[in-house]
Amino acid sequence: MTVSTNLEASKFLDSIDLSVVGRPLGKVAKLRDLSVDGGVLSATIELGFPCDSAHSAIHEEISAAVSAKSGLQPGEIKLTTRVMRHAVQRNLKPIAGVRNVIAVASGKGGVGKSTVSANLALALAAEGASVGVLDADIYGPSQPQMLGTVGQVPDTKDGKTMLPLRSHGLQIMSMGALIDADEPMIWRGPMVTSALSQLATQTNWEDLDYLIVDMPPGTGDIQLTLSQQIPVAGSVIVTTPQNIATLDARKGLAMFRKVAIPVLGVIENMATHICSNCGHEDAIFGAGGADKIVGDFDVPLLGRLPLDGRIREQADSGRPTMVAEPDSAIAQAYRQAAWNVGAALAAERVDHSAKFASIVVESAK
């Protein structure tokens, strides 16, 4: 391919497949500046998802593609990041201070969804995003324990709204911060859904790129409230490989589609176990469950995460793996999942409503 004009160069760059997320550059990034001069291509590329630790690899991949396939030499290729606000359900307004709400759900308990939510949020933050966590499991909130905020109580400046708790660079809100740890939540559905709505909208979130919502199991009142009252840009389904987990995960995925919330993909948790003594790898919970879901529903597999005792120990201690061992292979698996989640959302429709001025109708005098 011989590239000679800016238009040809733009089309060429957009077609480059980014191996870190398995998507064409044009689907997850915007060209903000481009020039072809004297056989040299220079560009400023604005990535739509956080991936600070992958910038060097992405830069090398783009430069190599330019050299090998365009007939040009790579000049200054600058990478920046900007997370846009993406479209949500109709008739819902964005939450103040939040660009994108991502629901992390499973359909079934016991698959490690809360641990995945915590480490996914921490991975997005480590890659350069501003991230919050909303613990939507009103009956059994676990994020205070996992994120080390047990005992902290949210402050208020006006007596009507709450300031989020802060830990490990995240903004956090949970019913667990408002009640005693041993107090059972004996509430009916309307009380629970009202509490979720208040936690989401009456917290003073500060300039978040992503608000990760750790959903409770099931497809009941809380999930319905989320779809009707909270503007969700995308959802992530967490499952283990075993059939009994994937059956419920499929229901959760189908539910989000029915209420017009995009499903960004599936994360397979506890995919394999590696023995700490001998190094033997074993698929304790079976294999192929997530592959069947992504094939049947035509959604991407966002990541495969291992079963490792350290993940549980670190979450129980209030220092999840992304904090306790940020350079480990396990943390890299979470980081890869975070890249894929961010890229999947970047490929969704952008919300353009903020570009249009409000229309004010005044009566004639």
N, C-alpha and C positions, 0 to 999 in steps of 0.2 A: 504494500500500500504506500502510495506517495502522497504526502500531505503538503499542501502549499499555501492554503488560505486559513484564516481564523475559523471559518465555518467548518472546514474539513478537520481542523485540529480539535475543535469542540466535539464533533461527532466521534472522532477517534478516542479522545480521552473518556468520553461517556461510556464507550464500549469496553473499556478495560475491566476485566474481572478482578475484584479484590479478593484474594484468597483468604484473608482473615475472616471474611463474613460470607464468602461465596455468592456475592452479588455484583452486578456491574456498577462501576463508579457513578454513572448517571442516575442510578436509582436511589443512591444514598448520599449524594453530594451535589453541590452547585459550583459551577465555575464562576468566580467573581472577577477574575482578571485573566486575560489570555492574549498572548502575542506570538506571532511567528515572524522572525526577523533574521535574515541572513542564514537561514537553515537551522536556526535555534528556536526551540519552543520553550516559552516561559509561561507560568500560570500560577494563580492563587486559587486553591481548591478548598471550598468550605464543606467539611464533612458534617453530616447531619446527626451524628451519634458520637458519644465520647469514647475515645480509644487512645489516650495519650501515650500509653506504653507501646502501641503498635504504629505510631507515626513513622518511626524510622523504617520499619519493614514496608509500610505502604508507600513511602517515598521511594524506596529502592525498587519496588515493584513497578511503579509508574515510570520511573526513569528508565528501567530496563525495557519496558514495553515501547517507550518512545524511541529508544535507540535501535531496537530490533525490528520494529514493524512500521514506523511512520516515515522513514527516510530522513528524519530530523535528528538533531542532537538535543538532549535535555539541557535547558538553561536553569534559571532559578524557578524551582517548583516549591511553592510555599503551601503548607497545610494549616488550616485553622478549623475550629469546631464551633458550630452554632446549633443548638437544639431548638427546633421550631415547635410552636403549638400546633397540634394535629386535631383533625376534626373529631367531634364526639357525637353522641346521640342528638337528634333534632330537639329543638326547643330548650336545651339545657345550656346554661351559661357557665363559663370556666370558673373554677374555684379561685378566689383571690390569692395571688402569690404562687399559683401552680400552673405550669405550662401543660403538663401531661400527667394524667392519672393512669397507672398500669395496675390492673387487678391480677394477683397471683392466686390461682385457685387449683383445686384438685378434684372436687367431687367426693372425695373419700378422705377420712382421717388416717393418720399413721404413715403417710408417705414422705414426711419430712418437708412439707410445704413451708412451714414457718422458718425452718433453718435455711431453706433455699431463699426465701424472701429476704431474710436478714443479710445473707452473704451476697445476694444479687444486688441489693441496695448499696452495700459497702463496696462492691466491685465497680458499680457505676460511679460512685463517688471517687474511688481511687483512680478512675480513668478520666476524671476532670469535670464531672457533672455535679450540680447541686441537687441533693436527694433527700427526700423525707420518707418516713415509714408510718403508715396508718394501720394499727392493729385492729382489724374489723371483727375479730373473734371475741364478741362481747362476753360470751359465756366462759371462755377459757383463754384469756389473753396470755401470750407467752413472750411477746417481744420485750417487755421490761426486763425479764430474766436474761434473755439472749443478748440484749444490747446494753446491759449493765446500768439500767435506770431504776432498779428496785429501790424504793424509798424516796425517790424524787417525786415532787408534786408540782404540777404546772402552775405558773404564776399568771396573774391577770393584771392588766393596767386599767381596764375600764369596768370591771365587774361583769362583763358580758361575754368577752372572748378570752381565750387562753393562749399563752405563749407555749410553743412546742418545747418538749424536753430536748436536750442535746447530748449526744454521745457519739464518739468515734467519727465526728464530722457529719453526722446525720441529724435531721430534725425528726422528732418522734412524738406520736400521740397514741395513747392506748387507754382503754377503760381500766386496765390494770394500774394506771397511775392515779386513778380517782377513787379506788376502793381498796379495802384491806385485802391482802393476798389470800387470806383464808375465807373471805366472804363469798358465799355462793350467789350467783346472779339468777334468782328465781323470778324471771320476767317472762311475760307473754310477748308474742311477736311484735305488736305495735310499739311497746316500750323499747324493744331491742332496735327496731328500725329507726325510731326517733333518735336513739342514742348514737347510732352510726352516723346519721345525717348531721347531728350536732358536732360530733367529733371531727367530721370532715370539713364542715363549713364555718365552725366557730373557733377554729384554731388559726392563729395568725401565722400561717406559713410564709416564709420569707424567700421569695424569688427562686422557687424550685423548678428545676428542669423536669424532674420526675417525682411523683408521689407514688410509692409502691404500697399497694393495699394488700395486706396479708388477710385473705378471705378465710372464713370458717368452712368446714366441709359441708357438702350438700348443695342443693339447688332450691332453697326455700326462701323465707322472708327477706333475709339479709341480701341474698343475691338479687332478688327482685327489686329491693330498695335501691341497690347499687345501680341497676339498669335504668330506673325511673327517675332518680333524684340526683345522682352524682355523675358528672360528665367524665366518662371513661374513654380514653384514646385507644386502649388496647388491652388484651388479656393474655396471660400466660398460663398454660395448663401443666401442672406437675404430676407425674405418675411414677410408679416403680414398674419394672418390666412384667410383673406377674399379672395374670389374667384378671384376678379379682379386683385389682387396682385400676386396670385399664378400662374395665367395664364402667366404672363410675366416672373415670376421667373423660370417657367418650360422652357421657351424659352432660358433664360440665361444659365441654366444648360445644356441644349442640345447643345448650342453653344460651351461651353468649351469642351464638350466631342468630338465634331466634329473636334476641332483643337488640340486634344490630350493633353489637360491640365486636370489633375486629379481633380475631384470634391470631396473635403474633406467632404462636408456635407452641411446641411441647418441649419440656425439659424432663429427661428421664433421670430420676434420682435413684441412688443405690443400685446403679447399673451392674457393677461388679465389685467383688471384695478381694483385696490383696492381703494375704496372710502376713502379719507383721513378723512372724518367725521365719517362714521359709520362702515367702515371696510368691507363693502359688496364687494364681488369679482364678476366682470361682464366681460364676453367675448364680448366686444364692437364690435370687428371686426370679430366676428364669431369664429368658432373652426374647427379643423381638416384639414385645408389647408396644413400645413406643413407635417402632417402625410400622406396625400395623395401623396405628392411629394416624400417623402422618401420611401414610399411603391412602387410607380410606377417606380422609378429610382434606387432603391436598394442602397441608400446612407444613412448615419447616420444622425439623428437629433442631432445637436451639442449643442443646447441650446434653452430654451424658456425664453424670456426676458419680463419684465412687462411694462405696460404703466403707467407712473408715471410722474407727473408734475415736480418733482425735476430733473429728467434726462434732460428735456429740459432746465430748468433754469440753471443748472450747466454747460451744454454744451455752452449755450449762454454766460455765464460769463467767459469762457476760463478755467474753472476748472471742467472737466467732473467728473462723479460720482466716478470713480476709484480714483480720487484725492481728491474730496470734501468729500466723505463719504466712505473711503476704507473698513470700517468694517461693512457696512450696508448689508442688505439682497440683495439689488439690486446689489451691488458690488460683492457679492458672486456668483450671477447668471452670471455676466460677467466673473468672475474667473473660474467658471465651464466650460463655453463656451471656454475659453482660453485653459484649460486643454484638452478639447476634440479636439480642432483644432490642438494643438501641437501633441497629440497622434495620430490623424488621419494622419498627415504628417509623423510622425515617423514610421508609418506602411507602408509608400510608399517606392519605390525603392531608394536606396542610390546611389549617383553619385560617382563612383569609378575612374573617369578619373584623379583625382589629384594624384592617387597612381602610375600612369605610367609616366615614363620620356618621354620628347619630343623626337621625332625621327628627327635627322638632316641628310639630304642627302647632301653629298659633292661630287663634281666632281673629278674624278681621275686625278692625275697629272702625 
